């Protein structure tokens, strides 16, 4: 793979207000899966999205690589996971500046082929005060090859202390894409999702699954989790009901996961020290 070291350290700043309309739409879209707070967990992902004209979109509907992110020689992009620090909550009316910096670009060989990883650091500031610090992991993959899919195994049984039942629908995916100005076609274009990227349906957003877990944690803690790390394990596609569940760790923290009801496969998991 080529050397992408000249991308490391590149920075982008975008500012947007926590507006009442956007906040009310977020609450309506995530109704039944939100925790406490005037601005619930995960709302920051609705703010200051990357915006380009149609001519600057890639085949997948995202801004083409080479503008904000490096153009790795792998066509498929997915939100792989990340980590968050909630140092202080956002509030309605806050003017939020997101400062995004490319931390690293790496490659490795996975079970299904070569993988590229781009790590971004985000800081969300209000009047010079950092409210949220985030690490965002993006994975790049080859297009799928026949027989390359690896079957996931059902997870171990848990004795959860709390759980939510959620049934992802096309409407939910569309509304969340609209909230975040996410044009990725795997979330709304069925022929593209199945015929080009090889999924078995419309794909549920990685950050949306993280939001479910963050808000379940916030509900149990009575506040935003001070730190929260999460990782995608297996794709979740539309119309496949899931259970979002949490259990206590030996150290007094929480483990959380999103588990498909039909086969017990975990699609995303997370931890917070409490």
C-alpha positions in Angstrom: 0.0 0.0 0.0 1.1 3.6 -0.6 2.5 5.9 2.0 -0.2 8.1 3.5 1.9 9.8 6.1 1.2 13.3 4.5 -2.4 12.9 5.6 -1.6 12.5 9.3 -2.2 15.6 11.2 -4.6 17.2 8.7 -7.3 19.2 10.6 -10.8 20.4 9.8 -13.0 22.7 11.9 -16.8 23.0 11.4 -19.2 24.8 13.7 -23.0 24.3 14.3 -25.5 25.3 16.9 -27.5 22.8 19.0 -30.8 23.9 17.5 -34.2 23.1 18.8 -35.4 21.6 15.5 -32.5 19.2 15.2 -32.8 18.2 18.8 -36.5 17.6 18.6 -36.0 15.5 15.5 -33.3 13.5 17.2 -35.6 12.8 20.2 -38.5 11.8 17.8 -36.3 9.5 15.8 -34.7 7.8 18.8 -37.9 7.7 21.0 -37.8 4.8 23.4 -34.0 4.4 23.2 -32.8 7.6 24.9 -31.3 8.3 28.3 -31.4 11.4 30.5 -30.2 14.8 29.7 -31.4 17.9 27.8 -29.1 16.8 25.0 -29.0 13.0 25.0 -26.0 10.8 24.3 -24.9 10.6 20.7 -26.5 13.8 19.6 -23.1 15.3 18.7 -23.0 13.1 15.6 -25.8 15.1 14.1 -23.7 18.3 14.2 -21.4 19.7 11.6 -21.4 16.9 9.0 -19.1 16.9 6.0 -20.9 18.6 3.1 -20.0 18.5 -0.6 -21.8 19.0 -3.9 -23.1 16.0 -5.8 -20.2 16.0 -8.2 -17.9 15.4 -5.2 -19.6 12.3 -4.0 -18.1 8.8 -4.3 -19.9 5.8 -5.6 -21.1 5.0 -2.1 -22.8 8.4 -1.5 -20.1 9.6 0.9 -17.9 12.6 0.0 -15.3 10.9 -2.3 -12.0 10.0 -0.7 -9.2 12.4 -1.2 -11.2 15.4 0.0 -11.6 14.9 3.8 -10.2 11.4 4.0 -7.3 9.7 2.2 -8.1 7.8 -1.0 -7.1 4.3 0.1 -7.1 1.6 -2.7 -10.1 -0.1 -1.1 -13.6 0.9 -2.2 -15.8 0.0 0.8 -15.9 2.2 3.9 -17.5 1.3 7.3 -17.7 2.9 10.8 -15.7 0.3 12.7 -15.9 1.7 16.3 -14.3 4.2 18.5 -14.2 5.7 22.0 -15.8 8.8 23.7 -15.1 10.9 26.7 -18.1 13.0 27.8 -16.3 15.8 29.9 -19.4 17.9 30.1 -22.9 17.7 28.4 -23.9 19.8 25.4 -26.8 22.1 26.0 -29.6 23.5 23.8 -28.3 26.6 22.1 -24.6 25.8 22.4 -22.5 26.8 19.4 -20.3 23.7 18.9 -17.1 23.5 17.0 -15.9 20.1 15.9 -12.1 19.9 15.4 -11.2 16.8 13.4 -7.6 15.5 13.0 -6.4 12.5 11.1 -4.3 10.5 13.7 -3.2 7.5 11.7 -3.5 5.4 8.5 -2.6 1.7 8.7 -3.1 -1.5 6.8 -3.4 -5.2 7.8 -4.6 -8.5 6.3 -7.9 -9.7 7.5 -9.7 -13.0 7.2 -11.6 -11.7 4.1 -8.7 -9.7 2.5 -6.7 -6.5 3.0 -8.1 -3.9 5.3 -7.2 -0.2 5.7 -7.8 1.8 8.8 -8.1 5.5 9.3 -8.2 6.9 12.8 -9.7 10.3 13.4 -9.6 12.4 16.6 -12.5 14.8 17.2 -12.9 17.4 19.8 -16.2 19.1 20.3 -15.7 22.6 21.9 -18.1 25.2 23.2 -16.6 28.7 23.8 -13.2 27.2 24.0 -14.2 24.4 26.4 -13.8 20.8 25.3 -17.1 19.0 26.0 -16.5 15.7 24.1 -13.4 14.0 23.0 -13.7 11.2 20.4 -11.6 8.6 18.6 -13.3 7.4 15.4 -12.2 4.3 13.6 -13.0 3.8 9.9 -12.2 0.6 8.0 -11.8 0.3 4.3 -12.4 -3.1 2.5 -12.3 -4.7 -0.9 -15.5 -5.4 -2.7 -16.9 -8.8 -1.6 -15.8 -12.0 -3.4 -18.1 -15.1 -3.7 -17.7 -17.3 -0.7 -15.7 -14.7 1.2 -18.3 -14.1 4.0 -17.4 -15.5 7.4 -20.3 -16.8 9.4 -20.5 -15.2 12.9 -21.2 -17.4 15.9 -23.9 -16.8 18.5 -22.7 -15.0 21.7 -22.6 -16.4 25.2 -25.7 -16.0 27.3 -25.8 -13.0 29.6 -27.8 -12.2 32.7 -28.5 -8.5 31.8 -29.4 -5.9 34.4 -31.3 -4.0 31.7 -32.3 -4.4 28.1 -34.2 -2.7 25.3 -35.9 -4.4 22.4 -35.5 -2.6 19.0 -36.7 -3.4 15.5 -34.8 -1.4 12.9 -37.0 -0.3 10.1 -36.2 1.4 6.8 -37.9 4.6 8.1 -35.6 4.6 11.2 -32.5 4.3 8.9 -33.7 7.0 6.6 -34.5 9.5 9.4 -31.1 8.9 11.1 -29.3 9.3 7.8 -31.2 12.6 7.3 -30.3 13.8 10.8 -26.6 13.2 10.2 -26.5 14.1 6.5 -25.2 10.6 5.9 -25.5 9.8 2.2 -24.0 6.2 2.5 -26.1 4.2 0.1 -25.9 1.0 2.1 -28.5 2.6 4.5 -31.2 3.3 1.9 -30.3 1.9 -1.5 -31.2 -1.8 -1.3 -29.9 -2.8 -4.8 -26.6 -1.1 -4.0 -26.3 -2.6 -0.5 -26.9 -6.1 -1.7 -25.6 -6.1 -5.3 -22.4 -4.0 -4.8 -21.4 -4.2 -1.2 -22.7 -7.7 -0.6 -24.9 -7.2 2.4 -28.2 -9.1 2.9 -30.3 -6.0 3.3 -30.1 -2.3 4.2 -27.4 -1.8 6.8 -28.1 -0.3 10.3 -25.6 2.5 11.0 -22.7 1.7 13.4 -23.1 5.0 15.3 -26.9 4.3 15.6 -26.1 1.1 17.4 -23.6 2.9 19.6 -26.2 5.5 20.4 -28.5 2.7 21.7 -25.8 1.4 24.0 -24.7 4.9 25.1 -28.2 5.8 26.1 -28.9 2.5 27.9 -25.7 3.1 29.9 -26.8 6.7 30.6 -30.1 5.4 31.8 -28.4 3.0 34.2 -25.9 5.6 35.4 -28.3 8.5 35.6 -25.9 10.6 33.5 -23.7 10.5 30.4 -20.9 7.9 30.7 -17.6 9.6 31.4 -15.9 7.3 28.9 -17.3 4.8 26.5 -15.6 2.5 24.0 -17.3 0.4 21.3 -16.5 -1.9 18.4 -18.5 -3.3 15.5 -18.4 -7.1 15.3 -20.9 -8.1 12.6 -23.2 -6.3 10.2 -26.8 -5.6 11.3 -29.3 -5.3 8.5 -32.8 -3.9 8.5 -35.9 -5.7 9.8 -33.8 -7.9 12.1 -34.9 -7.2 15.7 -32.2 -6.9 18.3 -31.8 -6.7 22.0 -29.6 -4.0 23.5 -28.5 -5.2 26.8 -26.1 -4.3 29.7 -24.4 -6.2 32.5 -22.2 -5.2 35.4 -18.5 -5.9 35.3 -16.4 -7.0 38.3 -15.0 -3.6 38.6 -18.4 -1.9 38.8 -18.6 -0.8 35.2 -20.8 -1.9 32.4 -20.5 -4.1 29.4 -23.1 -3.5 26.7 -24.0 -5.2 23.4 -26.4 -5.3 20.5 -27.5 -8.8 19.8 -29.6 -10.1 16.9 -32.7 -11.9 18.3 -32.9 -14.5 15.5 -29.5 -16.1 15.8 -27.8 -14.6 18.9 -25.0 -12.9 17.0 -23.6 -9.8 18.6 -23.2 -6.9 16.1 -21.6 -4.3 18.4 -20.2 -4.3 21.9 -19.1 -1.6 24.3 -17.7 -1.0 27.7 -17.8 1.9 30.2 -16.2 2.1 33.6 -19.3 3.7 35.0 
